[in-house]
Structure formats: structure tokens, C-alpha cells
């Protein structure tokens, strides 16, 4: 086989997963080819022009802590930044940014183009070249052969993509791009189990035709925020662009209900499974028929465009129904629709066919990341892309893969859920999916992961120095707060100003900070000293206030460590476990768990099945000894 060029890593698709994968492998010194159907679609946002949100925002911080790119890119491209759930506990707080979607693309493309060891090329991959169950490279539609030691699939929604608007259904990738049909056929031929999913997007309207006086303004935060730990507070934008809130009403719902017979979702035109947690508007009015209205967020798509995204109004209804229903919404009575909403169906690889490293079990050296694995969202895609890029490069370099634990990162939760439980619908990461969510917070992502990023050699010297400075400041101030005493009498004036009863006994500053009515600034008034940086203050307040709960969570993590480190042989004879339940044996054969901990999380597997497996593995270990 004559290869035009050969690489260490080839990444197929340049969406959010593909960009992270390619940058990671190139930064680890591997010669990398990033090949995509259209260079104009690199890092494109086909749906909402935003990054972050509940759980997802923490993923972006984790990507940054490990040395990835998404956080830095959105910090250079946002038009609004807002911290969500500030009235709730730290486990569910999350940052969200409205993006200038064109600028986001331009910045990411510029980053990719200048990255050392990375080649960017436009082309359509039609076939994976495989020999003896190992990937050797790819063939493009033009007949060009590229060799590779590893290949990463990040095809998003392009695999056999079909756009649906009312009765119209046509072959297309996102935003009317060319779909990838040949590669979809090739994956089936290679023996992969393929699913069919659906997602969608809402209409876009002309901002100048919106009556904003009838809507509620949703401004960004004045307090500086950033996704990247490298971004400085002084660079925070002061001229942010607001979003706007409006609502559907009974007239909107009546029009939609009157046309449900024409809705592809109900007429049988849509075959793919849609996302449960991001339903279309026609699905909402059916599933939640008792609700008189639904929120609609009007989100500007950039600083230099008047196109506005009608958030939470995803639909594949016929275009005339979209026109008519939009005009019933307050503020949109005279709005001009620039693009209709649509649904898109696409092929995906069922993720139980992947290892925790995101390498496929069927073909060695072949990795998969992003919506190709059945997820939804740019953030979930980017997180997977980063891990796939790291692990593809580490395989080339002869190193063990990076596997993030559920207790280490939301990215670990995401990947473990996919490969252990699979998914029957587009997977969305939620805080409720993480059993250790008080540990996996927005504010401590660097404390959890930057040392890991340094170990895999993706964290550079600049980031490492910034991290070490922050960590040292946190540890030093924590020691000071634990040693500093606040005495009765000395503290009376400050506490009375806050409406707090004076102390009866001396307490440490650390213990006083655990009180909900006391913050770090108050502590400084009582014990003096120079304040630490804002992000260190936030970390201190959370770690000290929730110290008891965090200790309990860490104790649970320690209990699970034994199971997580207990490896199951690759050639495990599951039929030899004749005393476990039939369902458990079937699930074990399908998932092929890599550790006892993973085996314990498989749906349908009981604790007794895990105990039997543990005894069996112990007996085999003793027999070898």
C-alpha cells in the first residue's frame, strides 16, 4: 500500500473533539494530521453559541487544567460571561459564556494552523485501512492514502447525516455541509455496532426586528470570571452583550398542537433517538402539556452580526409553522426568521465498544471521541477529544494510557458512563451523574488535574509555575487560618456589625470561617494579613466551609480505590463464572470491564455478582503465586 504521507496520529473531523485531540497529540510531539470535510467548519458551533453551563462548565475548566485549548479559546471569544447557580452550593455552580461564534472559529483555526507537528487538511475520509485488527491509516474520497500509527474518529453528526424540516428530508451534515456516507458504510463493514441518533437546532432571527422592550434583559456578571486558569482578571470584558428572556404562551402551543400531524417527530419521518434533556418545542408541549409557557432565551451569535439564536426553541416543524408560531411570542411578533430550525439524524458508534482510554476494542490503534460516541454538547466532545488525543499519542510513544477516575474529573464520569453503561439516547453530562460532585467543583479543577497534565507532559512551564504559585498560596493561608486564634472581646465589634453574637470562647480562624455568615474578608478584619488572590479565597472558603462533607466523600473514594485498581484479565473466561446471574454474565461479555470497579457499575450487575467475581479473581491470583 503506497501512502502519500504517513503520520503518528490522524484525526478525522475538526469539530470541538477533533481540535482538542489534534492539538494534544501534536503538543506531545507526535506528527499529527487533522483532516476534515470543510475547513470552514473547524470548531463550528452548529447549535447554541455558548460554552459551559451546569457540569459542562466544569468540564471546560478540567480541559484547561490538563493543558487543553477550549477554555483559552472561549476566554478570547466571549461576548458575555455568567456564573450560574450562585445561590446554590459549590457542587452545582458553573460558568457559562456566550460566544462570538465566528471569532471562536477564527481563533481556534489560527491556533491549529500554527501548532508545531500539526498538519491541517481539507478532505473526506471514506475508509479506514485495517490489517490484522489494527488500523494502518485512511483513504480519502480523492483516492489518497495516508498512513498512521493511530487514528481518532471525531466525526460529530456528519456520519450519514440527514437534515429534517417538516416533510423535507435530505442528506446533509450540520449546517448544510457534505455528509460522510462512505465512512459510515465502512464502519459497519468493519463490524462496529452502529446506532442512529437525532439532535436539533432552533430558528435564528434578525435582531433588529426583535422588540426587546417586551423581554427581560439577562446581563453578564460584573465580577471577573474566566474558564482558563491562565486568564487574568484585568482582561475581563466590560462591554458585554446581554441575552434576553421571553416565553411561549397558549397561542404558541395551540399553533404547534394543530400541526403535530406534520411534525417529523410524530409523523414517523424522524427515526433517530433524540436527547431527553434538550427536547424540541413540539416535544415539550406534548410531554409537559400542563405547563402554560416555556422559557425562550434570545442569544446574540456575535458582536458583528445581528443574527440571534432562539434558545430552547429547537424544532423540526415545517417552516411555515415555525414562522407562524414565532410571531406569537412576546418580542418576536415582527421578527424576521433568518434560518429555520431543523433536526439532524446521524450514525454513532455504540460506546460500549470502547475501552476507558477511548480506543476501540475491535480495532487496535483506532480511537473515537465526541458525538460519534453518542454524546451531546461541545464540552463533552472536547473533553473526550483531549483524552483520545493524549492516549493516541501515548500509544505511539509506548506509554500507558491516561484513565481519569470518576473521583478525579467530570471527564472521568463522562467516559466511564459511556464505556460502562452505554447510552440509548444522546448523552448529556449532569451534576447528578457524579457521585463525588462536591469534590469535582469549578474552583478546584486545577488542584485536581494540573499535576496529572504535567505528568503526561501537556502542561507547559508557564501553566505549571502559575499553578504552583496558587497551590503554595492556598496551603500557606490554610495553615495560617488553622493556627490563628480569634478571641472574645477582640472580635466583638466586627461580629456585631454583621449581626452576629460575640464569641464566648476563642476559636481558630479556620473554624470561624465554617460559619455560613462569615466570609474570608471578615476573617481578615479579625486576624489581619494581606489577602490572597480572589481565586484562592474562593477555594479556601469552599474547602473550609464544606470540610466535613469533603472528608466523607474522600473516604468513599478510598473505599473504591481497591476495586478501581483491581485489573480484570483481557482474556477473562466469563463462562467460568457459572455461579453468577445470567444477566451479569451477558453484560460482562458485552462490556468487557477492565477493572472490578467498572464491573460493579454495569447496569444489571448485582453486588453478589461482583463478590463472586472478586473471589474468582483472588483465587486465580493465589494460584499464580
Secondary structure, 3 states (H helix, E strand, C coil): CCCCEEEEEEEECCCHHHHHHHHHHHHCCCCEEEEECCHHHCCCCCCCCEEECCCHHHHHHHHHHCCCCHHHHHHCCEEEEEEECCCCCCCCCEEEEEECHHHHHHHHHHHHHHCCCEEEEECCEEEEEEECCEEEEEEECCCCEEEEEEEEECCCCCECCEEEECCEEEECCHHHCCCECHHHHHHHHCCCCEEEEEEEECCEEEHHHCCHHHCEEECCCCCCCCCCCCCCHHHCCCCCCCEEEEECCHHHHHHHHHCHHHCHHHHCCCCCECCCCCCCHHHHHHHCCCCCCCEEEEEECCCCCCEEEEECCCCCCCHHHHHHHHCCCCCCCCCCEEECCEEEEEEEECHHHECCCCEECCCECEEECHHHHCECCHHHHHHHHHHHHHHHHHHHCCCCCCCCCCCCCHHHHHHHHHHHHCCCCCECCCHHHCCCCCCCCCCCHHHHHHHHHHHCCCCCHHHHHHHHHHHHHHHHHHHHHHHCEECCCCCHHHHHHCCCCCCCCCEEHHHHHCCCCCCHHHHHHHHCCCCCCHHHHHHHHHHHHCHHHHHHHHHHHHHHHHHHHCECCCCCCHHHCCCCCHHHHHHHHHHCCCEHHHHHCCCCCCHHHHHHHHHHHHHHHHHHC
